[in-house]
Amino acid sequence: MHYDNRRPRRRRRGGNNARIILILAVVLAAEVIALCVILPRLNDRQSAPQPTAMVFDRSLATLPPVTEAPVITALPTQAPALETAYVTQPPAVQQAEADAVNATFPPVVEAAPQQASAGGASLTYLPVFEQAETQEKVIAVTVDDCFQVNNLKKIVGYAENAGAKLTLFPIGKNLSKDGMQDIFRHAVFDLGFEVENHTFNHARVFRMPQQEMAREIWDQSQAVSRLLGVNYEQHFFRMMGGDGDTDQRVHNYIDQLGFKGIAHWAVSGSDSDLKKIRSSLAPGKVYLFHTTDGDTDKLKSFIPYAVEQGYRLVTMNELFGYPDNATSELTEQAMPEPRPFEYDWRTIVKGEYTWVTVKLQDALRAQGLLKIDGESTGFYGKQTVQAVTDFQRAHGLPATGEADRATQEAILGGVIDLG
């Protein structure tokens, strides 16, 4: 039996263990490195903003409040200080409302601008002053015409004795009467009264050709200046009878001359008895009187009564927040020609007095639809409403009796003659 003298080889356990340890060390080191790289990234992800899913919850309680953008409302153009809602203007906005009402009718094809207007700048409607919105006890007493010189002198005296101021609206031709210069110069320069415009001949300017209309206003203004011995600026124009305050040509011309607006009134003392006048006393009102015997007696009582009630009688300028009428050295001035303006195709309604109504009446009379004795009046009354209604029916227009743009264009052939 052969025996191998070599000793049996023993398993090298120590070497295997070393390799295992080395492998484990490598693995452990790799894990440590991986952790060092991965952990900062995880932290970055956790700190970064996370996308949010859009959930449309029907519960409004879970939604953040909505902040709406502020609504910006355009403010109307107003005179300074106390001019208010009682101050009425020819309603440019009402045309848009009327158009909305008539939206069911066939659309109107507008005429070309050169046919629809007299050209020139856009028309500026001036305010029509009746009453100021104020809680202060102030009123304006106005005196028109000034036919009776002695009565005017008395009225000025009543106001002077009471510490009151008046606004005078004389007819221009009356200023040439004896005694007028002394009365007016004392009233204006000593007492602080105000003198405004009421035409030269007490004319209904809304139915006069444009040159004649302008002449009536300009000549009265010049008569006042000559009477006072200075160029005297005026701020208010009063229509005869208060009629015609929507006539576009008048607004255009007095705006051209620098007037602030048209003077109307809240209370006609000439048409009221003394008891009614007293009971009407309220802050901001404009009162209308004349120099008749009856009005002179009323003012003799009403002026001191108003003062006793704690009221101040102020000028139109003061009541509506304008400066006093300016004066300068007297010079001869030529009448400014009425400037061209863009005609406003607004609807003419019953009760208005305008030059365009004169032209509508002329055309309707020529067609046999309107009968008026004498010249066309410019008053949009019952007969004119009926004639316009008949015309509208005959031409397939909405039979409203009001002269909207489509009706005016149809009657006048699309061309407005402003005189």
PyMOL commands that set and color helices and strands:
alter all, ss='L'
color gray80, all
select helices_A, chain A and resi 13-47+60-62+92-104+113-116+149-162+172-176+180-190+205-207+210-228+240-242+248-256+269-271+274-279+293-308+316-319+355-366+382-394+405-412
alter helices_A, ss='H'
color red, helices_A
select strands_A, chain A and resi 121-122+128-129+138-145+166-170+194-195+230-232+236-237+261-263+267-268+286-290+312-313+327-329+341-342
alter strands_A, ss='S'
color yellow, strands_A
deselect
rebuild
show_as cartoon
